[in-house]
Every structure is written in C-alpha cells, then in structure tokens.
Amino acid sequence: MIAGINTDLIVLGIWGLIFAVFIIKLFQSIRLVPTKSAYIVERLGKYHSTLDAGFHALVPFVDKVSYIHDLKEETIDVPPQECFSSDEVNVEVDGVIYISVVDPVKASYGVTDYRYAAIQLAQTTTRSVIGTLDLDRTFEERDVISAKVVEVLDQAGAMWGIRVHRYEIKNITPPETVKNAMEMQVNAERERRALLAKSEGDKQSKINRSEGIKAEMINLSEGEMQKRINEAEGKGEEILTIAKATAESIELMATVIAAPGGMNVVRMQLGAQYLKQFDGLSSGASRVVLPGNMMDFDHWMNSIGLEESKS
C-alpha cells in the first residue's frame, strides 16, 4: 500500500516536472525583438530564419535563437601595436574602428568572431601601410592609412556581413629617443623661422627707412627747385616792372622835353641835382680840389647837348 502511494507520487512529480519544463519552453518561444536588432533562429541545428524587430513565436523544443546581433553602429578599439616605418623606425600605433552589421546571417556563419577578425585585419593592414611610409609621412598622412584600412576591411566585410564606416588612428608614438630628436628638430626649425622673420623684418625696416630718406630728398629737391623757379619768376617780374617803369619814365621825359619849354625844365631839374651834390662837399674835415670850370653850369649843360632854349 505504501509502495503504491510512493510510486504514484513519483509519477506525479515527473509529470509536474515535464509540465514545468513545457511551460518554461513555451514562454521562451515567445520573443520580443528590439528595434535595430536581429535574432538568428535555428531549427533542429540548421538556420531557419532571421527575426526582425517585433513580436515572434517559436516552436518549442524545435526552434532556438542561436545568435543575437545589434545592428547599430559600434566602436571597436584597436589595441596598440608596434610598426616599422620605411626608414626602420619603430612606432606604436593604435586606433578605433566604426562598424555595423548589415547581414546578420553572414555575421553569424561567415566568421567566428567578426569583431576580433576586424581588429586583426586592421592591425595587419596598418603595419603594411606604415611600412611603405617614412616616419615624417606617418604623421602627415593619417588619412591615407585610414582610407587603406577601410578599403581592405570593406572587402573582407562583404563576406562577414559587416560594413566598416571609418577607421581612425588615435596615436602614433615613436620611441623616446626619436621623440627627443624630433623635438630638437622642431626647435631648430622654429629658431630658423624666427631668425628668418627677424632678418626679413630688418630688411623691410631698412627698405622703409631708405624709401623715407629718398622721398624726403625728392621733396627737398622739388621744394628747392620750386623755390628757385619762384625766385627767378619774381626777379623776372621785377626786371620787367623796372624796365616798364623806366621805359614809361623815358617816354614821359621825351614827351616833356619835346613840349615847349621842356628843355628848360630839364635844365632846371639837372641844375637842382647838380647844386645838391655840392652840399656834401662842404665839410671842414676834408679838402676837395675841383676844376676851375666846375661851377660853369651852362658849359656842362651845353657839353651834353642841353642848350638853353631862347623862346
């Protein structure tokens, strides 16, 4: 009797366990796929379908979600690695890859781990590209290195179901000795540019100074020339004015002389001037010897042709 009861409890427990497993599997067969996600479903170990965003119900015990992929763009760090440039300088390079899954089936079955594969391919491509460049160009042509890595990863990504959007080099670190040499080179170049800038400044300063002196001399010479021109014009005007006044005076005198009694007027004027000159001779401190006929005024007038008019 007791053995029969124990057997019934065991059977009941087994059925209860089977029912619980069935309920659990039933709930597990219901899948809610988030946006920008993809679930890979296998039926009896073989690929069956890809679940997009939304509600999905699977067949319990038959269907299984084997892979879950995030379709958003993700960032993968590429660990630092040692590379040799074409001039045999050892540098350490690291970077970052931006990729996204575009074909969940290929990302699941085309490669074991597409992230690890992309990192390894990016490192090997970076080493090969840097090996063709010298040290200075590795710092200048990061875009060339990045473009080459993206090109190679895109070719492989077509089989892996991924798309490589871009690859960026974060750091290129040369050895400490090379860094010191580069710093010395940069300082020397900076000093050379400073000396060149100073010499150019001195040169321009001297040119400006000479241009200023030249302009000053030109202005002085032009001023002196204009001064002489003005003085010459002034003297010319003065001579013309004097000549004109003299001519007018002579013309007036000729008119007066030609007039009746004009000769007598001229004689009177000359006589007054003649007598006036004798006033300066009457000085007690000096003695003057004159010709005997000096006082004969009529004789002097007649000798220059100014005879007294009888009319």
Secondary structure, 3 states (H helix, E strand, C coil): CHHHHHHHHHHHHHHHHHHHHHHHHHHHCEEEECCCEEEEEEECCEEEEEECCEEEECCCCCEEEEEEEECCCEEEEEEEEEEECCCCCEEEEEEEEEEEECCHHHHHHCCCCHHHHHHHHHHHHHHHHHCCCCHHHHHHCHHHHHHHHHHHHHHHHHHHCEEEEEEEEEEEECCHHHHHHHHHHHHHHHHHHHHHHHHHHHHHHHHHHHHHHHHHHHHHHHHHHHHHHHHHHHHHHHHHHHHHHHHHHHHHHHHHHHCCCHHHHHHHHHHHHHHHHHHHHCCCCCCCCCCHHHHCHHHHHHHCCCCCCCC
